[in-house]
């Protein structure tokens, strides 16, 4: 009986060892992994009474040394400016608060001219997560904001970290994929996948496009 047990145990160990030595890591499989289908983009009508627009790190357009949104390192951000400008103008007409962030070492004047803040628009300065060591959460709370529309650069930096933090704190996130940019479209792709699939944030996020955002009464 003991001999059979030892043989069974040995066979199990050999099988386990074989499995562990043949199992590939994501690095081994990197070039064979298929890109998943694109997430569904949905039209959304925002509730103007409790929604704010976040414009994150659009500084650097006039001077590349003053921020990430520039023709040298992130031309995709520059290309997104006309659409983001359209969204900003519609948000202002609808009475939504518009809140800005800038990166370290930048100033208000470094924000892209087409997105220039009004005199009373809040501006926070921080790293990738705009809630950390800033007044952003207090600003949103005081304005009774429950939903944020998040645009900015980089998609894998300011957008990902700020929007995910907000979602995990219970806020609703509207994420127009043509309002976030990076140096590489792959980064935009994986951020879109993250918000469509990641536990915690996907349930609080609507992926959409700028043209599909309407400003009305009840949230879609």
C-alpha positions as CSV (number, residue, x, y, z in Angstrom):
1,X,0.0,0.0,0.0
2,X,2.8,2.4,0.9
3,X,4.6,1.6,-2.3
4,X,1.5,2.5,-4.3
5,X,1.2,5.8,-2.4
6,X,4.9,6.6,-3.0
7,X,4.5,5.9,-6.7
8,X,1.4,8.0,-7.0
9,X,3.0,10.8,-5.2
10,X,6.1,10.6,-7.4
11,X,4.0,10.6,-10.5
12,X,2.1,13.7,-9.3
13,X,5.4,15.5,-8.5
14,X,6.8,14.7,-12.0
15,X,3.6,15.9,-13.6
16,X,3.6,19.1,-11.6
17,X,7.3,19.7,-12.4
18,X,6.6,19.2,-16.1
19,X,3.7,21.6,-16.0
20,X,5.7,24.3,-14.2
21,X,8.6,24.0,-16.7
22,X,6.4,24.2,-19.8
23,X,4.0,26.9,-18.7
24,X,4.8,30.1,-20.6
25,X,4.7,33.6,-19.1
26,X,3.1,36.6,-20.8
27,X,6.6,37.6,-22.1
28,X,7.0,34.2,-23.8
29,X,3.6,34.6,-25.4
30,X,3.9,38.3,-26.2
31,X,4.0,38.0,-30.0
32,X,1.2,35.5,-30.2
33,X,-1.4,37.1,-28.0
34,X,-4.3,38.3,-30.1
35,X,-5.7,41.8,-29.7
36,X,-9.1,41.6,-28.1
37,X,-12.1,43.1,-29.9
38,X,-12.5,46.8,-29.5
39,X,-14.9,47.8,-26.6
40,X,-18.3,49.1,-27.4
41,X,-18.5,52.8,-27.4
42,X,-21.8,54.1,-26.1
43,X,-23.7,57.4,-26.5
44,X,-24.2,59.2,-23.2
45,X,-26.3,62.1,-22.0
46,X,-24.8,63.7,-19.0
47,X,-26.6,65.2,-16.1
48,X,-25.5,68.8,-16.1
49,X,-26.3,69.3,-12.4
50,X,-23.6,66.9,-11.1
51,X,-21.0,66.5,-13.9
52,X,-17.6,68.2,-14.4
53,X,-15.1,68.1,-17.3
54,X,-11.5,67.3,-16.5
55,X,-8.8,68.6,-18.9
56,X,-5.6,66.9,-17.8
57,X,-2.1,68.0,-18.6
58,X,-2.8,69.8,-21.9
59,X,0.3,72.0,-21.2
60,X,3.2,72.2,-23.6
61,X,1.6,73.1,-26.9
62,X,3.2,76.5,-27.1
63,X,6.6,75.3,-25.7
64,X,7.5,71.6,-25.6
65,X,9.7,72.1,-22.6
66,X,6.6,73.1,-20.6
67,X,4.6,69.9,-20.8
68,X,3.6,66.7,-22.5
69,X,1.0,67.9,-25.0
70,X,3.4,69.0,-27.8
71,X,4.4,68.2,-31.3
72,X,7.7,66.7,-30.3
73,X,6.8,63.9,-27.9
74,X,3.0,63.6,-28.2
75,X,1.7,64.8,-31.5
76,X,-1.4,62.7,-30.9
77,X,-2.3,65.1,-28.1
78,X,-1.9,68.1,-30.5
79,X,-4.1,66.2,-33.0
80,X,-6.8,65.7,-30.3
81,X,-7.1,69.4,-29.4
82,X,-9.8,70.4,-31.9
83,X,-12.2,67.8,-30.6
84,X,-11.4,68.5,-27.0
85,X,-11.9,72.2,-27.7
86,X,-15.4,71.3,-29.0
87,X,-16.2,69.3,-25.9
88,X,-15.0,72.1,-23.7
89,X,-17.1,74.7,-25.4
90,X,-20.2,72.5,-25.2
91,X,-19.5,71.8,-21.5
92,X,-19.1,75.6,-20.8
93,X,-22.4,76.4,-22.6
94,X,-24.1,73.8,-20.5
95,X,-22.8,75.2,-17.3
96,X,-20.5,72.3,-16.4
97,X,-17.4,73.1,-14.2
98,X,-14.2,72.8,-16.2
99,X,-11.2,71.7,-14.1
100,X,-7.6,71.6,-15.3
101,X,-4.4,69.9,-14.3
102,X,-0.9,70.7,-15.2
103,X,2.4,68.8,-14.7
104,X,5.2,69.9,-12.5
105,X,7.1,73.0,-13.6
106,X,4.2,74.2,-15.8
107,X,2.0,77.3,-15.3
108,X,-1.5,78.3,-16.4
109,X,-0.1,80.0,-19.5
110,X,1.4,76.7,-20.7
111,X,-2.0,75.1,-21.3
112,X,-2.8,74.9,-25.0
113,X,-4.2,78.2,-26.2
114,X,-7.4,76.6,-27.6
115,X,-8.1,75.2,-24.2
116,X,-7.2,78.2,-22.2
117,X,-8.8,78.3,-18.7
118,X,-11.3,81.0,-17.7
119,X,-10.2,83.1,-14.8
120,X,-12.2,81.1,-12.2
121,X,-11.4,77.6,-13.5
122,X,-9.7,75.4,-10.9
123,X,-6.2,74.2,-11.8
124,X,-4.4,71.5,-9.9
125,X,-0.7,70.5,-10.3
126,X,0.4,67.0,-9.7
127,X,1.9,63.8,-11.0
128,X,-0.1,61.0,-12.7
129,X,-2.9,60.8,-10.2
130,X,-4.4,64.3,-9.9
131,X,-6.1,63.5,-6.6
132,X,-2.8,62.9,-4.8
133,X,-1.6,66.0,-2.9
134,X,-4.1,68.3,-4.6
135,X,-7.5,69.9,-3.8
136,X,-9.2,68.0,-6.6
137,X,-11.4,65.9,-4.4
138,X,-12.4,68.9,-2.3
139,X,-13.2,70.9,-5.5
140,X,-15.4,68.1,-6.8
141,X,-17.2,67.6,-3.4
142,X,-17.9,71.3,-3.0
143,X,-19.4,71.4,-6.5
144,X,-21.5,68.2,-5.7
145,X,-20.0,66.4,-8.6
146,X,-20.8,62.7,-9.1
147,X,-19.7,62.2,-12.7
148,X,-16.5,63.3,-14.4
149,X,-15.7,63.5,-18.1
150,X,-12.0,62.7,-18.3
151,X,-9.7,63.9,-21.2
152,X,-6.0,64.4,-21.3
153,X,-2.5,63.0,-21.8
154,X,-1.0,60.7,-21.2
155,X,-3.7,58.1,-21.5
156,X,-1.6,55.7,-19.4
157,X,-0.7,58.4,-16.9
158,X,-3.0,61.2,-15.9
159,X,-6.1,59.7,-17.5
160,X,-5.7,56.1,-16.3
161,X,-4.7,57.0,-12.7
162,X,-7.1,59.9,-12.1
163,X,-10.1,58.2,-13.7
164,X,-9.5,54.9,-12.0
165,X,-9.0,56.5,-8.7
166,X,-12.3,58.4,-9.1
167,X,-14.2,55.2,-10.1
168,X,-12.8,53.3,-7.2
169,X,-14.0,56.1,-4.9
170,X,-17.5,55.6,-6.3
171,X,-17.7,58.3,-8.9
172,X,-19.0,57.8,-12.4
173,X,-16.5,58.2,-15.3
174,X,-17.2,59.2,-18.8
175,X,-14.2,58.4,-21.0
176,X,-14.2,59.7,-24.6
177,X,-11.5,57.6,-26.3
178,X,-10.7,60.4,-28.8
179,X,-10.1,62.8,-25.9
180,X,-7.2,60.8,-24.4
181,X,-3.8,60.5,-26.1
182,X,-0.3,59.1,-25.7
183,X,2.9,58.9,-27.6
184,X,1.9,55.4,-28.8
185,X,-1.6,54.2,-29.8
186,X,-1.0,51.0,-28.0
187,X,-1.2,52.9,-24.7
188,X,-4.5,54.3,-25.6
189,X,-5.7,50.9,-26.6
190,X,-4.8,49.2,-23.3
191,X,-6.3,52.0,-21.3
192,X,-9.6,51.7,-23.2
193,X,-9.4,47.9,-22.5
194,X,-8.7,48.5,-18.9
195,X,-11.8,50.7,-18.3
196,X,-14.0,48.3,-20.3
197,X,-12.9,45.3,-18.3
198,X,-11.1,46.0,-15.1
199,X,-12.9,45.1,-11.8
200,X,-14.2,48.1,-10.0
201,X,-13.6,50.6,-12.7
202,X,-15.5,49.1,-15.6
203,X,-18.8,49.2,-13.7
204,X,-18.4,52.9,-13.2
205,X,-17.2,53.9,-16.6
206,X,-18.9,54.6,-19.9
207,X,-16.5,54.5,-22.9
208,X,-17.6,56.9,-25.7
209,X,-16.5,59.5,-28.2
210,X,-16.7,63.2,-27.9
211,X,-19.4,63.4,-30.6
212,X,-21.5,60.9,-28.6
213,X,-21.6,63.0,-25.5
214,X,-24.8,65.1,-25.2
215,X,-25.6,67.6,-22.5
216,X,-29.1,67.3,-21.2
217,X,-31.1,66.3,-18.1
218,X,-30.9,62.7,-17.0
219,X,-27.8,60.6,-17.3
220,X,-27.9,57.8,-19.9
